[in-house]
């Protein structure tokens, strides 16, 4: 209890004394330290979280969830090398399980693509029976621009591991990176139906890829990717701006205006969303509806300067 309340020094000392007196309490001590460390990490108390999680790792060094959390604490403390080492350990300890999958996502988010390729190639050679490293290697290939090679690897993987959601998700993203967006998103939806819930890294990958496609002049590919990102992560207003820009580029002005209006009703002082909203209505050539839009935003945020300025320009 003391650990969970933030007094890690006293709490850890009490757990150490109890385990020293009765070594059979090691498993319980590890669990208490893991739980306490998680709560401390969530509250931003990084040093106590590290002390508690390290003791958990000392009592249960082969527990993948403890290794995963140790990596999370290191990441929060900006000790990246130690975070990668801990996540890699969690992955190896549970290469076919939940902790391993979570560790894989963290590693992909933390490492540049070349290091990802090296990591997954090495782990694939060390664990030839495990499909996850091979799927992650294929995804890293796709991110590196080797879409055809990545697709070739995924064809065999998808058939060999039809019930492995992590493999199916990775190969669905590979298809999207390789330009097969419609097929990739359909495959992704089938894979997500078998997972407990969408995860942040999947949503981020879709949004990032959509933005890349938009920047490279392919708004027709960006639109479905960004729509899927919004479907899975509807609270991120940046995605609506990105989608609106893709729709603008495709001449879908009314739908684009709806995206920017949604952003401005939440963040009325966004100059970019305001400018793009005016661009959308300029494309529609409907100044009366443009005034109605800005009037509604001003009514929702009467103290905001940006909407009032744009409404004045419409009069």
N, C-alpha and C positions, 0 to 999 in steps of 0.2 A: 504493500500500500504506500509506503514512504517513497519508493521509486516512482510510482505512478503519480504521486503528488509533487514530484520534482526534487525531492531530497534524495538524489541518487547516492550520495556518499553514505548516508546512514542506511538507506535501504539495501544497497549492494553489500555493505558490511554485514548486515543482519543475515542476508541470504548466504553469504560466504561462510559465516559462522555456523548456520544451520546445516549446510552441506558438509562442512568439515566434521561436524558432530555425527552426521548420519549420511554417508555417501549415497544411500538409496534415494535421497531427496534431490539428486542432481537433475533429473528430468523435470521435476516440479520447479526447481530453481531456474532452469533454462526457460520454461514457459513463462514464469513470472517476469523474468528479465526481458524476454521478447515482448511481452505485452506492455510492460512499463516503457521500454525503449520506443515502441511504436507511438504511444501517447505523447511521450516527450518530443519525438520528432515532429509530430503533427502540431505541437504547440510552439515549435521553434527553439526548444531548449536542446541545442545540438550537443554540447559537451556531456550533459547528463545522459542524453540518448546514446551517445557513443559508449560511455562507461557501462551502461546497462546492457547494451547489445553485445559488447565485447565479452562480458561475463557469460551471457547466454551462449555465445560461440565457444567459449572455453568449456562449458559444460556439455554442449552438444555440437561438436565441430562438423558432424556430417549432416546436420539438419539444413536442407536447402532454403527453407524460409528464413532461417536466421542469417544465412549467407546473403540472401536477397536483401534483407533489411540492413545488414551491415553495409552493403553497397549503397543503399539509399542514404544512409547517414553520411557516408563518405562523400557522396554526390552533393548533399546539402551543405557540407563543409568545404566544397570546392577542392577536394582531394581526389581528382579525377582518376589518376592511375590506380589508387587503392580501390576506388569504386568499381572500375573495370575488372580488377582482379577478383573482387568479391562476387560480382555478378557472374563472372566466368565460372567461378567455383560452384555457385548455385546452379548454373546451367548443367554442368557435368554431374552434379549430385542428383539432378532430377531431369534428365535430358528428355524424358517422354512425359513429364508431368506439368502441373500448373506452375510451380515455381520456376521450372526451366523455361517455360514459354514466356513468363514475365521477365525473366533475366534476359532472354533473347531480344525482347522488345527494347529493353533499356540499353543493351549493348548496341543495337542498331541506331538508337537515337544519339548515343554518346560518341560513336566512332566515325571518322571519315570513311568514305566508301572503300578506299584501298585497304585500310586496316580491317574493315568488315570482310572483304574478300579473303584476306589472309587468315582471319580468325575462323570463318566458316569452312574454308578449305581444309585447315588443319583439324578442326573438330570433326568434319566429315570423314577424314582419313582415320582418326582415332576411334570413331563410333560409326562404322559403316552400316550398322543395323538400324540407326536412328534416322528418320526422315527429316527431322527439324533442321539440322545443320545444312543438309542439301537444299532444302527449300529456301532457307535464308541466304545461302550462297547464290541461288538463282535470282532472288530478289536484289541482292547487291549487284549482280551482273546487269540486271535491268536498269538499276539506278545509274550505273556507270555507262549506260548507253549501248550495252550489248543485248538488245532486246531479243533478237532471233536466237542467240545462244541460250539465253535464259528460258525462252519458251520451249526449246528442245529439252532442256533438263526437266521442266515442269510437266511435260506430257507424260513421262514415265512416272513421276512422283504422284500426280493426281490419281492415276489408276491404281498405284500401289498402296496408297493411303487414303481411300475414299472417305473414311470416317474421322480422319485427323483434321480438325478444324483449323489448326495453326498452319498446316501445309496447304490446305485449300485457300485460306486467306492470302498467304504469301504468293501462291501461284495466280490467284485472281488479280492481285496488284501487279504481278509481272505482266499479265495480259494488258492491263491498263497502260503500263509504261511502254509496252511494245506497240501501242497504237490500236489495240483491239478493245476499245473502251466499252462498247456495248456488251460484248461477250464477257469481259472481265468483271463488269459491274453485276451482271447476272450471276456469274460464278460466286462473286463476293456475297451477294444476298443469300444464296444457298448455304454458303459457309457460315454466315452470321446467324442463320436460323438454328444452327446447331451449337452456337456458343451462348454462354449465359447472358452476355450483353456486349454491345459494341465497346471497344476500348479506344482510349484517346489516341494512341499511335496510329491506328487505322484511319481515324478521322483526319488526323494531321497529314498523313501520307496522301490521302485523297485531295485535301485542300492544297497541299504543296504542289502536287502534280498538276492540278487544275490551274494553279497560278502560273506554273512553268509553261503549260500549253497556251495560256492566254498571252504570256510574254513573247512566245515564239510565233505568234500570229495564227494560232489554231483555236479560235474561240468555239468552234463546233465540237471539239474534244473537251475543252475546258468546261462547257456548260453542264454536261451530265455528271462530270466528276464533282463539280462544286455543288450541284443539287444533291448528290448523295452525301457529301460532307455535311450539308445543312440538315438533311434528314437524320443523320446519325449524331450530329452535334449542333442542335438548333440554337444554342445559347451564345455562340460565337458570332458577334455582329460583323467581324471582318469578312466572314465567308459571304454574307449578303452583299457587301460592297464588291467583292471579287466576282460574284455571280452577276451582279448588275452590270459590271464592266464587260463581262463576256456577252451579255445580252445586248448591250449597246453596240458592241462590235458586230453583232449578227443582225442589227436593225430591228430587234424586238423591243421597241422603245417602251411600250406600255408595261410589259413585264419588268423591264429594267427599272422604270420609275417606281414600281411597287417595292423593289428591293431597297432602293435608296430612301424611300419614304419610311420604311420600317426602321432603318438605321436612325434617321433623323428624329423619329418619334421617341427613340430611346436616348440618342446622343445628339441633341439639337445643335450643338456648336461644332459639328463636324464639317469643316470647310470642303473637304473632298466630296463627301456624300452630297452636300448642297450643290456643288458645281456639277456633279454628274446628274443629279436630279434635273437641273435646268437643261442639261444636254439632252436628256431623254425627252423632255417636253418640247424642246426645240425640234427634235426629230418628228414628234407627233404633230407639231404645228397646231396646238390647241391651247392658246393662252388662257382661256377661261378655266379649264381644268387645272392648268398650272397654278393659277391664283387660288383655286379651291384647295389644292394640295398644301400650298404654303400657309393658307389661312388656317387649315386644320392643325398644322405643326405649330403655328404661333399660338393658337388657342390652347394647345396642350402644354406649351412652354412659353408663357407670356413674357418672362424675364430674359429669354435667350436672344442675343443680339443677331446672330447669323440668320435665323428664319425671318426676323423682321426686315433685315436688309434686303433679303431676296424677295420678300413680298412687296416691298416698296418698288423694286425694279419692275415688277409685273404690272404695276398700275399705270 
